[in-house]
Structure formats: C-alpha cells, structure tokens
C-alpha cells in the first residue's frame, strides 16, 4: 500500500493512540497484528492454512476466503495496510457507524478475492487449453498458480479508501512518496487506473492488482447502494 499523511484536526488530549481509534477499526488492527505475530512464529503452517489458494490447489480450504484478509507477507505489508486502515477506516467508521463499517469492510474484502479468483480462473483456463496442446510452459504456469498464496488486507483497504473518497471527495491527501497532494477523488481514480494497467500488463506480478480493483469496485457499489436507499448514515 502507498504511504499517506492525514490529520483530522482533533485535539488528542494526550490520550493513547489506540484509545482514539473507533471500535471496529481498532479490533481489525489488533486481529491483524496477532495473526502477523503467529505467522512470524510458524510461517509455513499459517500460510498454507489461512492464506487464500486457488480452489483447485491442494492447499485450498473454504475458510481461506475470509482468513486471508488477516494475513500479511511482511512487516512493511502489514504496516502500510494498518496505517491506511487507521487513517481512513477511523473516519469512515465514525461517519457510517460500527455495524455498517464492519459490513463494508468484509464486503470489500470478499469482493476483492472474488475478482482476483475470477481472473485466476481465466488464467487457469488458458493454461489448461495450452496444456492440452502439449505446452510444458503452460503446465508449469498452472502448477505455479495453484501453489501461489494470496494474502493481505489490501483489497478491503482499497475499498475503505474509495469509501472515504466518496464521502470526502475534495479532501486533500498527500503521498509521502512521491510528495504529491491531490483531492481524494483524483487520488482513487489514479490508483484505480494504475491497478488496472498493472494488472493487464502483468507489472509487479507479486501484487494482486485485481484484488485491489475488486475491493474498490465493491466498496463503490455498496456506498452507491446505501446512498440510493437513503441508509448510508443510518447506524442501526
């Protein structure tokens, strides 16, 4: 995830960092950190059991659809994701309420894995067609696809970012690198276009670009749905 700077202008009054984080955001951060520590202790078990594998893989389990959202591949991975969740998730949760934010977060995460797995399915179909024609390279690619885990909260986080941008489209956000300041709406548009281009061209193949796009798409759709129903700020 990219680095951001955000200041909400509230007087923190010397209280601890986590004391100022709303309930759902705080608990999500805590769970992610606990799972990350467990992964450091026994990485092989945690990844093969709780990361998301392609359904045809020998390592696939149904619960991975949810558990992969709490897995991370390294310190910087979890730091950037939790930092972004803290900044934007805290604001979004305060605006729409705990229950809606929790629903929103998981819808974005599930939408992310749905689109990512759908793209993997299309890739797998292409590999199998080539394998039927005797392609050894396709066989290797298909085997690699089944053995490659997907992990991280990034899909849900990208959904949180677009949710924030839809509520505060003109708020100014500054990237730490590069040091560029843009409105939230333009920031997410640039992210979406970049992820789409990277996904199509195969740039940075270790990053699940279509999962990021899936999180953004489902986040956008859910906010649009709640607005249409007039229930976006109904906290019950």
C-alpha positions as protocol buffer text, in pm:
chain_id: "A"
residue {
  index: 1
  type: UNK
  ca { x: 0 y: 0 z: 0 }
}
residue {
  index: 2
  type: UNK
  ca { x: 116 y: 359 z: -61 }
}
residue {
  index: 3
  type: UNK
  ca { x: 211 y: 590 z: 225 }
}
residue {
  index: 4
  type: UNK
  ca { x: -28 y: 869 z: 319 }
}
residue {
  index: 5
  type: UNK
  ca { x: -36 y: 1160 z: 559 }
}
residue {
  index: 6
  type: UNK
  ca { x: -366 y: 1252 z: 720 }
}
residue {
  index: 7
  type: UNK
  ca { x: -455 y: 1488 z: 1004 }
}
residue {
  index: 8
  type: UNK
  ca { x: -811 y: 1519 z: 1127 }
}
residue {
  index: 9
  type: UNK
  ca { x: -760 y: 1830 z: 1336 }
}
residue {
  index: 10
  type: UNK
  ca { x: -894 y: 1678 z: 1659 }
}
residue {
  index: 11
  type: UNK
  ca { x: -729 y: 1750 z: 1992 }
}
residue {
  index: 12
  type: UNK
  ca { x: -589 y: 1419 z: 2108 }
}
residue {
  index: 13
  type: UNK
  ca { x: -556 y: 1545 z: 2465 }
}
residue {
  index: 14
  type: UNK
  ca { x: -260 y: 1321 z: 2541 }
}
residue {
  index: 15
  type: UNK
  ca { x: -461 y: 1001 z: 2515 }
}
residue {
  index: 16
  type: UNK
  ca { x: -303 y: 685 z: 2384 }
}
residue {
  index: 17
  type: UNK
  ca { x: -307 y: 607 z: 2013 }
}
residue {
  index: 18
  type: UNK
  ca { x: -543 y: 307 z: 2031 }
}
residue {
  index: 19
  type: UNK
  ca { x: -780 y: 484 z: 2271 }
}
residue {
  index: 20
  type: UNK
  ca { x: -870 y: 725 z: 1992 }
}
residue {
  index: 21
  type: UNK
  ca { x: -936 y: 454 z: 1732 }
}
residue {
  index: 22
  type: UNK
  ca { x: -1303 y: 352 z: 1694 }
}
residue {
  index: 23
  type: UNK
  ca { x: -1400 y: 2 z: 1798 }
}
residue {
  index: 24
  type: UNK
  ca { x: -1419 y: -192 z: 1471 }
}
residue {
  index: 25
  type: UNK
  ca { x: -1108 y: -34 z: 1322 }
}
residue {
  index: 26
  type: UNK
  ca { x: -917 y: -94 z: 1645 }
}
residue {
  index: 27
  type: UNK
  ca { x: -1022 y: -460 z: 1665 }
}
residue {
  index: 28
  type: UNK
  ca { x: -936 y: -521 z: 1300 }
}
residue {
  index: 29
  type: UNK
  ca { x: -589 y: -381 z: 1358 }
}
residue {
  index: 30
  type: UNK
  ca { x: -542 y: -593 z: 1670 }
}
residue {
  index: 31
  type: UNK
  ca { x: -651 y: -913 z: 1494 }
}
residue {
  index: 32
  type: UNK
  ca { x: -421 y: -844 z: 1201 }
}
residue {
  index: 33
  type: UNK
  ca { x: -126 y: -785 z: 1431 }
}
residue {
  index: 34
  type: UNK
  ca { x: -196 y: -1104 z: 1630 }
}
residue {
  index: 35
  type: UNK
  ca { x: -219 y: -1310 z: 1311 }
}
residue {
  index: 36
  type: UNK
  ca { x: 102 y: -1150 z: 1182 }
}
residue {
  index: 37
  type: UNK
  ca { x: 286 y: -1245 z: 1501 }
}
residue {
  index: 38
  type: UNK
  ca { x: 156 y: -1601 z: 1468 }
}
residue {
  index: 39
  type: UNK
  ca { x: 283 y: -1604 z: 1109 }
}
residue {
  index: 40
  type: UNK
  ca { x: 627 y: -1498 z: 1226 }
}
residue {
  index: 41
  type: UNK
  ca { x: 626 y: -1790 z: 1470 }
}
residue {
  index: 42
  type: UNK
  ca { x: 513 y: -2056 z: 1221 }
}
residue {
  index: 43
  type: UNK
  ca { x: 501 y: -1913 z: 870 }
}
residue {
  index: 44
  type: UNK
  ca { x: 458 y: -2239 z: 680 }
}
residue {
  index: 45
  type: UNK
  ca { x: 157 y: -2352 z: 882 }
}
residue {
  index: 46
  type: UNK
  ca { x: -11 y: -2010 z: 881 }
}
residue {
  index: 47
  type: UNK
  ca { x: 34 y: -1951 z: 508 }
}
residue {
  index: 48
  type: UNK
  ca { x: -69 y: -2297 z: 390 }
}
residue {
  index: 49
  type: UNK
  ca { x: -368 y: -2299 z: 627 }
}
residue {
  index: 50
  type: UNK
  ca { x: -501 y: -1944 z: 622 }
}
residue {
  index: 51
  type: UNK
  ca { x: -376 y: -1768 z: 306 }
}
residue {
  index: 52
  type: UNK
  ca { x: -600 y: -1790 z: 0 }
}
residue {
  index: 53
  type: UNK
  ca { x: -513 y: -2056 z: -257 }
}
residue {
  index: 54
  type: UNK
  ca { x: -678 y: -2116 z: -592 }
}
residue {
  index: 55
  type: UNK
  ca { x: -972 y: -2358 z: -537 }
}
residue {
  index: 56
  type: UNK
  ca { x: -805 y: -2631 z: -745 }
}
residue {
  index: 57
  type: UNK
  ca { x: -499 y: -2624 z: -520 }
}
residue {
  index: 58
  type: UNK
  ca { x: -431 y: -2899 z: -269 }
}
residue {
  index: 59
  type: UNK
  ca { x: -389 y: -2626 z: -7 }
}
residue {
  index: 60
  type: UNK
  ca { x: -728 y: -2464 z: -60 }
}
residue {
  index: 61
  type: UNK
  ca { x: -976 y: -2455 z: 230 }
}
residue {
  index: 62
  type: UNK
  ca { x: -1309 y: -2275 z: 227 }
}
residue {
  index: 63
  type: UNK
  ca { x: -1227 y: -2062 z: 531 }
}
residue {
  index: 64
  type: UNK
  ca { x: -936 y: -1903 z: 343 }
}
residue {
  index: 65
  type: UNK
  ca { x: -1190 y: -1680 z: 168 }
}
residue {
  index: 66
  type: UNK
  ca { x: -1209 y: -1490 z: 497 }
}
residue {
  index: 67
  type: UNK
  ca { x: -884 y: -1567 z: 678 }
}
residue {
  index: 68
  type: UNK
  ca { x: -654 y: -1447 z: 400 }
}
residue {
  index: 69
  type: UNK
  ca { x: -771 y: -1092 z: 478 }
}
residue {
  index: 70
  type: UNK
  ca { x: -588 y: -1108 z: 811 }
}
residue {
  index: 71
  type: UNK
  ca { x: -263 y: -1248 z: 672 }
}
residue {
  index: 72
  type: UNK
  ca { x: 39 y: -1041 z: 566 }
}
residue {
  index: 73
  type: UNK
  ca { x: 361 y: -1121 z: 390 }
}
residue {
  index: 74
  type: UNK
  ca { x: 599 y: -898 z: 580 }
}
residue {
  index: 75
  type: UNK
  ca { x: 647 y: -603 z: 815 }
}
residue {
  index: 76
  type: UNK
  ca { x: 604 y: -330 z: 552 }
}
residue {
  index: 77
  type: UNK
  ca { x: 299 y: -505 z: 410 }
}
residue {
  index: 78
  type: UNK
  ca { x: 112 y: -501 z: 739 }
}
residue {
  index: 79
  type: UNK
  ca { x: 245 y: -159 z: 840 }
}
residue {
  index: 80
  type: UNK
  ca { x: 117 y: 15 z: 528 }
}
residue {
  index: 81
  type: UNK
  ca { x: -217 y: -166 z: 541 }
}
residue {
  index: 82
  type: UNK
  ca { x: -282 y: -98 z: 909 }
}
residue {
  index: 83
  type: UNK
  ca { x: -161 y: 260 z: 880 }
}
residue {
  index: 84
  type: UNK
  ca { x: -408 y: 320 z: 598 }
}
residue {
  index: 85
  type: UNK
  ca { x: -687 y: 138 z: 783 }
}
residue {
  index: 86
  type: UNK
  ca { x: -622 y: 354 z: 1089 }
}
residue {
  index: 87
  type: UNK
  ca { x: -635 y: 679 z: 890 }
}
residue {
  index: 88
  type: UNK
  ca { x: -928 y: 619 z: 659 }
}
residue {
  index: 89
  type: UNK
  ca { x: -1111 y: 344 z: 843 }
}
residue {
  index: 90
  type: UNK
  ca { x: -1136 y: 552 z: 1159 }
}
residue {
  index: 91
  type: UNK
  ca { x: -1302 y: 839 z: 973 }
}
residue {
  index: 92
  type: UNK
  ca { x: -1532 y: 612 z: 774 }
}
residue {
  index: 93
  type: UNK
  ca { x: -1641 y: 417 z: 1082 }
}
residue {
  index: 94
  type: UNK
  ca { x: -1725 y: 736 z: 1270 }
}
residue {
  index: 95
  type: UNK
  ca { x: -1934 y: 856 z: 977 }
}
residue {
  index: 96
  type: UNK
  ca { x: -2140 y: 544 z: 897 }
}
residue {
  index: 97
  type: UNK
  ca { x: -2129 y: 363 z: 1232 }
}
residue {
  index: 98
  type: UNK
  ca { x: -1971 y: 42 z: 1359 }
}
residue {
  index: 99
  type: UNK
  ca { x: -2216 y: -207 z: 1209 }
}
residue {
  index: 100
  type: UNK
  ca { x: -2214 y: -58 z: 860 }
}
residue {
  index: 101
  type: UNK
  ca { x: -1838 y: -17 z: 860 }
}
residue {
  index: 102
  type: UNK
  ca { x: -1787 y: -381 z: 956 }
}
residue {
  index: 103
  type: UNK
  ca { x: -2023 y: -491 z: 677 }
}
residue {
  index: 104
  type: UNK
  ca { x: -1849 y: -255 z: 435 }
}
residue {
  index: 105
  type: UNK
  ca { x: -1503 y: -386 z: 523 }
}
residue {
  index: 106
  type: UNK
  ca { x: -1591 y: -750 z: 467 }
}
residue {
  index: 107
  type: UNK
  ca { x: -1792 y: -684 z: 151 }
}
residue {
  index: 108
  type: UNK
  ca { x: -1487 y: -509 z: 7 }
}
residue {
  index: 109
  type: UNK
  ca { x: -1257 y: -793 z: 115 }
}
residue {
  index: 110
  type: UNK
  ca { x: -1485 y: -1060 z: -29 }
}
residue {
  index: 111
  type: UNK
  ca { x: -1532 y: -861 z: -348 }
}
residue {
  index: 112
  type: UNK
  ca { x: -1156 y: -837 z: -379 }
}
residue {
  index: 113
  type: UNK
  ca { x: -1099 y: -1211 z: -353 }
}
residue {
  index: 114
  type: UNK
  ca { x: -1393 y: -1279 z: -586 }
}
residue {
  index: 115
  type: UNK
  ca { x: -1248 y: -1068 z: -867 }
}
residue {
  index: 116
  type: UNK
  ca { x: -895 y: -1197 z: -804 }
}
residue {
  index: 117
  type: UNK
  ca { x: -1009 y: -1560 z: -815 }
}
residue {
  index: 118
  type: UNK
  ca { x: -1216 y: -1490 z: -1124 }
}
residue {
  index: 119
  type: UNK
  ca { x: -908 y: -1360 z: -1303 }
}
residue {
  index: 120
  type: UNK
  ca { x: -713 y: -1663 z: -1184 }
}
residue {
  index: 121
  type: UNK
  ca { x: -986 y: -1886 z: -1328 }
}
residue {
  index: 122
  type: UNK
  ca { x: -950 y: -1721 z: -1669 }
}
residue {
  index: 123
  type: UNK
  ca { x: -573 y: -1765 z: -1649 }
}
residue {
  index: 124
  type: UNK
  ca { x: -616 y: -2130 z: -1550 }
}
residue {
  index: 125
  type: UNK
  ca { x: -847 y: -2194 z: -1844 }
}
residue {
  index: 126
  type: UNK
  ca { x: -586 y: -2052 z: -2078 }
}
residue {
  index: 127
  type: UNK
  ca { x: -313 y: -2264 z: -1924 }
}
residue {
  index: 128
  type: UNK
  ca { x: -520 y: -2581 z: -1947 }
}
residue {
  index: 129
  type: UNK
  ca { x: -604 y: -2513 z: -2311 }
}
residue {
  index: 130
  type: UNK
  ca { x: -234 y: -2473 z: -2386 }
}
residue {
  index: 131
  type: UNK
  ca { x: -154 y: -2784 z: -2182 }
}
residue {
  index: 132
  type: UNK
  ca { x: -396 y: -2982 z: -2398 }
}
residue {
  index: 133
  type: UNK
  ca { x: -179 y: -2886 z: -2692 }
}
residue {
  index: 134
  type: UNK
  ca { x: 131 y: -3011 z: -2514 }
}
residue {
  index: 135
  type: UNK
  ca { x: 275 y: -2688 z: -2373 }
}
residue {
  index: 136
  type: UNK
  ca { x: 519 y: -2761 z: -2092 }
}
residue {
  index: 137
  type: UNK
  ca { x: 543 y: -2389 z: -2008 }
}
residue {
  index: 138
  type: UNK
  ca { x: 166 y: -2371 z: -1955 }
}
residue {
  index: 139
  type: UNK
  ca { x: 182 y: -2675 z: -1727 }
}
residue {
  index: 140
  type: UNK
  ca { x: 447 y: -2503 z: -1516 }
}
residue {
  index: 141
  type: UNK
  ca { x: 245 y: -2181 z: -1504 }
}
residue {
  index: 142
  type: UNK
  ca { x: -70 y: -2366 z: -1397 }
}
residue {
  index: 143
  type: UNK
  ca { x: 120 y: -2552 z: -1126 }
}
residue {
  index: 144
  type: UNK
  ca { x: 263 y: -2221 z: -1002 }
}
residue {
  index: 145
  type: UNK
  ca { x: -82 y: -2064 z: -997 }
}
residue {
  index: 146
  type: UNK
  ca { x: -214 y: -2342 z: -773 }
}
residue {
  index: 147
  type: UNK
  ca { x: 81 y: -2308 z: -535 }
}
residue {
  index: 148
  type: UNK
  ca { x: 78 y: -1928 z: -505 }
}
residue {
  index: 149
  type: UNK
  ca { x: -96 y: -1793 z: -193 }
}
residue {
  index: 150
  type: UNK
  ca { x: -286 y: -1466 z: -183 }
}
residue {
  index: 151
  type: UNK
  ca { x: -277 y: -1284 z: 147 }
}
residue {
  index: 152
  type: UNK
  ca { x: -333 y: -941 z: 290 }
}
residue {
  index: 153
  type: UNK
  ca { x: -599 y: -688 z: 381 }
}
residue {
  index: 154
  type: UNK
  ca { x: -522 y: -471 z: 79 }
}
residue {
  index: 155
  type: UNK
  ca { x: -844 y: -549 z: -107 }
}
residue {
  index: 156
  type: UNK
  ca { x: -1056 y: -438 z: 189 }
}
residue {
  index: 157
  type: UNK
  ca { x: -824 y: -142 z: 248 }
}
residue {
  index: 158
  type: UNK
  ca { x: -865 y: -20 z: -109 }
}
residue {
  index: 159
  type: UNK
  ca { x: -1239 y: -39 z: -54 }
}
residue {
  index: 160
  type: UNK
  ca { x: -1203 y: 172 z: 260 }
}
residue {
  index: 161
  type: UNK
  ca { x: -1002 y: 429 z: 63 }
}
residue {
  index: 162
  type: UNK
  ca { x: -1267 y: 465 z: -205 }
}
residue {
  index: 163
  type: UNK
  ca { x: -1536 y: 480 z: 63 }
}
residue {
  index: 164
  type: UNK
  ca { x: -1352 y: 769 z: 225 }
}
residue {
  index: 165
  type: UNK
  ca { x: -1309 y: 942 z: -113 }
}
residue {
  index: 166
  type: UNK
  ca { x: -1683 y: 910 z: -186 }
}
residue {
  index: 167
  type: UNK
  ca { x: -1770 y: 1075 z: 145 }
}
residue {
  index: 168
  type: UNK
  ca { x: -1494 y: 1338 z: 131 }
}
residue {
  index: 169
  type: UNK
  ca { x: -1411 y: 1377 z: -240 }
}
residue {
  index: 170
  type: UNK
  ca { x: -1248 y: 1719 z: -206 }
}
residue {
  index: 171
  type: UNK
  ca { x: -1034 y: 1645 z: 100 }
}
residue {
  index: 172
  type: UNK
  ca { x: -663 y: 1686 z: 32 }
}
residue {
  index: 173
  type: UNK
  ca { x: -433 y: 1386 z: 61 }
}
residue {
  index: 174
  type: UNK
  ca { x: -56 y: 1395 z: 39 }
}
residue {
  index: 175
  type: UNK
  ca { x: 154 y: 1095 z: -57 }
}
residue {
  index: 176
  type: UNK
  ca { x: 482 y: 1065 z: 129 }
}
residue {
  index: 177
  type: UNK
  ca { x: 642 y: 922 z: -185 }
}
residue {
  index: 178
  type: UNK
  ca { x: 616 y: 1089 z: -423 }
}
residue {
  index: 179
  type: UNK
  ca { x: 526 y: 1406 z: -225 }
}
residue {
  index: 180
  type: UNK
  ca { x: 215 y: 1492 z: -427 }
}
residue {
  index: 181
  type: UNK
  ca { x: -105 y: 1646 z: -290 }
}
residue {
  index: 182
  type: UNK
  ca { x: -435 y: 1570 z: -464 }
}
residue {
  index: 183
  type: UNK
  ca { x: -803 y: 1561 z: -380 }
}
residue {
  index: 184
  type: UNK
  ca { x: -926 y: 1225 z: -256 }
}
residue {
  index: 185
  type: UNK
  ca { x: -1142 y: 1166 z: -564 }
}
residue {
  index: 186
  type: UNK
  ca { x: -846 y: 1212 z: -800 }
}
residue {
  index: 187
  type: UNK
  ca { x: -621 y: 1003 z: -580 }
}
residue {
  index: 188
  type: UNK
  ca { x: -852 y: 700 z: -601 }
}
residue {
  index: 189
  type: UNK
  ca { x: -904 y: 747 z: -974 }
}
residue {
  index: 190
  type: UNK
  ca { x: -529 y: 739 z: -1026 }
}
residue {
  index: 191
  type: UNK
  ca { x: -498 y: 431 z: -802 }
}
residue {
  index: 192
  type: UNK
  ca { x: -774 y: 252 z: -994 }
}
residue {
  index: 193
  type: UNK
  ca { x: -625 y: 328 z: -1335 }
}
residue {
  index: 194
  type: UNK
  ca { x: -277 y: 228 z: -1217 }
}
residue {
  index: 195
  type: UNK
  ca { x: -402 y: -101 z: -1072 }
}
residue {
  index: 196
  type: UNK
  ca { x: -592 y: -180 z: -1391 }
}
residue {
  index: 197
  type: UNK
  ca { x: -288 y: -109 z: -1609 }
}
residue {
  index: 198
  type: UNK
  ca { x: -56 y: -307 z: -1381 }
}
residue {
  index: 199
  type: UNK
  ca { x: -299 y: -598 z: -1374 }
}
residue {
  index: 200
  type: UNK
  ca { x: -346 y: -609 z: -1751 }
}
residue {
  index: 201
  type: UNK
  ca { x: 24 y: -572 z: -1831 }
}
residue {
  index: 202
  type: UNK
  ca { x: 141 y: -810 z: -1560 }
}
residue {
  index: 203
  type: UNK
  ca { x: 351 y: -544 z: -1387 }
}
residue {
  index: 204
  type: UNK
  ca { x: 464 y: -636 z: -1035 }
}
residue {
  index: 205
  type: UNK
  ca { x: 315 y: -985 z: -1058 }
}
residue {
  index: 206
  type: UNK
  ca { x: 365 y: -1044 z: -684 }
}
residue {
  index: 207
  type: UNK
  ca { x: 88 y: -789 z: -615 }
}
residue {
  index: 208
  type: UNK
  ca { x: -278 y: -888 z: -653 }
}
residue {
  index: 209
  type: UNK
  ca { x: -383 y: -587 z: -860 }
}
residue {
  index: 210
  type: UNK
  ca { x: -726 y: -725 z: -945 }
}
residue {
  index: 211
  type: UNK
  ca { x: -793 y: -785 z: -575 }
}
residue {
  index: 212
  type: UNK
  ca { x: -731 y: -415 z: -516 }
}
residue {
  index: 213
  type: UNK
  ca { x: -969 y: -332 z: -801 }
}
residue {
  index: 214
  type: UNK
  ca { x: -1227 y: -574 z: -663 }
}
residue {
  index: 215
  type: UNK
  ca { x: -1217 y: -405 z: -324 }
}
residue {
  index: 216
  type: UNK
  ca { x: -1260 y: -65 z: -483 }
}
residue {
  index: 217
  type: UNK
  ca { x: -1542 y: -182 z: -710 }
}
residue {
  index: 218
  type: UNK
  ca { x: -1746 y: -345 z: -435 }
}
residue {
  index: 219
  type: UNK
  ca { x: -1682 y: -54 z: -200 }
}
residue {
  index: 220
  type: UNK
  ca { x: -1806 y: 189 z: -464 }
}
residue {
  index: 221
  type: UNK
  ca { x: -2114 y: -24 z: -536 }
}
residue {
  index: 222
  type: UNK
  ca { x: -2206 y: -59 z: -168 }
}
residue {
  index: 223
  type: UNK
  ca { x: -2176 y: 313 z: -94 }
}
residue {
  index: 224
  type: UNK
  ca { x: -2384 y: 386 z: -405 }
}
residue {
  index: 225
  type: UNK
  ca { x: -2647 y: 133 z: -291 }
}
residue {
  index: 226
  type: UNK
  ca { x: -2670 y: 277 z: 61 }
}
residue {
  index: 227
  type: UNK
  ca { x: -2697 y: 629 z: -76 }
}
residue {
  index: 228
  type: UNK
  ca { x: -2974 y: 529 z: -315 }
}
residue {
  index: 229
  type: UNK
  ca { x: -3164 y: 363 z: -30 }
}
residue {
  index: 230
  type: UNK
  ca { x: -3104 y: 664 z: 192 }
}
residue {
  index: 231
  type: UNK
  ca { x: -2947 y: 446 z: 462 }
}
residue {
  index: 232
  type: UNK
  ca { x: -2580 y: 541 z: 437 }
}
residue {
  index: 233
  type: UNK
  ca { x: -2581 y: 723 z: 769 }
}
residue {
  index: 234
  type: UNK
  ca { x: -2841 y: 506 z: 938 }
}
residue {
  index: 235
  type: UNK
  ca { x: -2636 y: 349 z: 1219 }
}
residue {
  index: 236
  type: UNK
  ca { x: -2900 y: 99 z: 1337 }
}
